[in-house]
Amino acid sequence: MSRALLGFAIATTLSAGITATSAHAQNPGAEAYRTQPRAEPYAPLEANNAGLNPVGPRDLVRARAALDRGDFRHAARLLGSRSPQTNGPEGRYLSAVAQSGLDQYGRARALFRDALAQAPGHVGARVGLALTDLRLGHRAEAAEGLSVLEQRRAACAGGCADAAALDRGTQVIRHFLEQAPAA
């Protein structure tokens, strides 16, 4: 699988949550520009009192932006902490995407599995694991991941919050399964 195709797969997976919302709902309207944004104070997490730098949701947002730019090394650095956010399913998922972009597929596979262990319904982690399995030559595992997503997609029938991500994810995995050499 070429790096460009993997980048496409990652980008479509990452953007699934953004495009699932209608354009009208994404537009904050003129009122948002007249009102001062509320700044919530940042409180360091108790888990970080062992001398670790606190990592908050802002760092997850920064890591996602770095991934969107293709700056996998910076994203991996942001996500390298041991805070609850980076150890949660979304942090593990983003770390896996960063490791995949750095060609560390074994590490990426472990992180995708960690994310799925914490949140079995995480579509992005399921898609990422399947694509990583294909990259490592584990075609059967990738087909199993596709099967799991297709079952969820059929149960959802377009009526769940993940419908767009499930559609896109199954299409991407199916495409790369067709392109991958048979074992």
SVG drawing of the C-alpha trace seen along z (x, -y; Angstrom):
<svg xmlns="http://www.w3.org/2000/svg" viewBox="-32 -41 41 58">
<polyline fill="none" stroke="black" stroke-width="0.4" points="0.0,0.0 1.5,-3.3 2.0,-6.1 -0.4,-8.3 -3.2,-5.8 -2.6,-5.2 -2.7,-9.0 -6.0,-9.1 -7.4,-6.3 -6.3,-8.1 -7.7,-11.4 -11.1,-10.0 -11.3,-8.2 -10.3,-11.4 -12.7,-13.6 -15.7,-11.2 -16.8,-12.9 -16.6,-16.4 -18.6,-15.6 -21.3,-13.6 -22.7,-16.9 -24.7,-19.0 -23.0,-22.2 -25.7,-24.3 -25.0,-22.7 -21.2,-23.3 -21.7,-27.0 -21.8,-28.8 -23.6,-31.8 -23.0,-35.5 -23.7,-35.3 -20.5,-33.3 -18.5,-36.3 -20.2,-38.8 -19.9,-36.7 -16.6,-36.3 -15.5,-32.7 -15.7,-31.2 -12.3,-30.1 -12.4,-27.3 -9.4,-27.2 -7.0,-24.3 -6.7,-22.1 -3.7,-19.7 -4.8,-16.1 -4.0,-14.2 -2.4,-11.4 0.3,-13.8 1.6,-14.7 4.6,-12.3 6.5,-14.9 4.8,-14.3 3.6,-17.2 -0.2,-17.5 -1.9,-16.7 -5.5,-17.9 -8.1,-17.8 -6.4,-20.8 -3.4,-18.5 -5.6,-15.9 -7.0,-18.7 -3.4,-19.8 -2.4,-16.2 -5.4,-15.8 -4.4,-19.0 -0.8,-17.7 -2.1,-14.4 -4.2,-16.3 -1.1,-18.2 0.8,-14.9 3.2,-15.9 3.2,-12.4 6.3,-13.0 4.8,-16.1 1.6,-14.3 3.4,-11.3 5.3,-13.8 2.0,-15.4 0.5,-12.0 3.5,-10.5 2.4,-11.4 0.8,-9.0 -2.2,-11.1 -5.8,-9.7 -6.6,-11.5 -3.8,-10.0 -4.4,-6.6 -8.1,-6.8 -9.5,-5.3 -9.2,-8.5 -5.7,-9.2 -4.7,-5.6 -6.4,-5.9 -4.6,-9.1 -1.3,-7.6 -1.8,-4.6 -2.4,-6.9 0.8,-8.8 2.8,-5.6 1.3,-4.3 2.4,-7.5 5.9,-6.9 5.9,-3.4 5.8,-1.8 3.1,0.6 3.7,3.1 3.3,0.3 0.3,-1.1 -1.4,2.3 -0.9,2.6 -2.3,-0.9 -5.3,-0.3 -6.0,2.9 -5.8,0.9 -8.2,-1.6 -10.7,1.1 -10.3,2.9 -11.4,-0.4 -14.0,-1.3 -15.1,1.7 -17.3,-0.5 -14.6,-3.0 -15.0,-3.0 -11.7,-4.8 -9.7,-2.3 -11.4,0.6 -10.6,-0.8 -7.0,-1.7 -6.4,1.8 -7.7,3.4 -5.5,1.2 -2.5,1.8 -3.2,5.6 -3.2,5.3 0.1,3.4 1.6,6.2 0.2,8.9 -2.6,10.1 -5.3,10.3 -7.6,12.6 -7.6,10.2 -8.3,7.3 -11.3,9.2 -12.5,9.9 -12.4,6.2 -14.4,5.5 -16.9,8.1 -17.4,6.5 -18.0,3.1 -20.4,4.5 -22.4,6.1 -22.6,2.8 -23.5,1.0 -26.3,3.4 -27.6,3.1 -27.4,-0.7 -29.2,-0.9 -28.1,-4.5 -29.9,-5.6 -27.0,-5.8 -24.5,-8.6 -21.7,-6.5 -23.5,-5.8 -21.3,-8.0 -18.1,-6.7 -19.3,-3.1 -20.0,-3.6 -16.7,-5.3 -14.7,-2.8 -16.2,0.3 -15.5,-1.2 -11.9,-2.0 -11.2,1.4 -12.9,3.2 -10.9,1.1 -7.6,2.0 -8.5,5.6 -9.1,5.8 -5.7,4.2 -3.8,6.3 -2.0,9.4 -3.6,12.7 -1.6,14.8"/>
</svg>
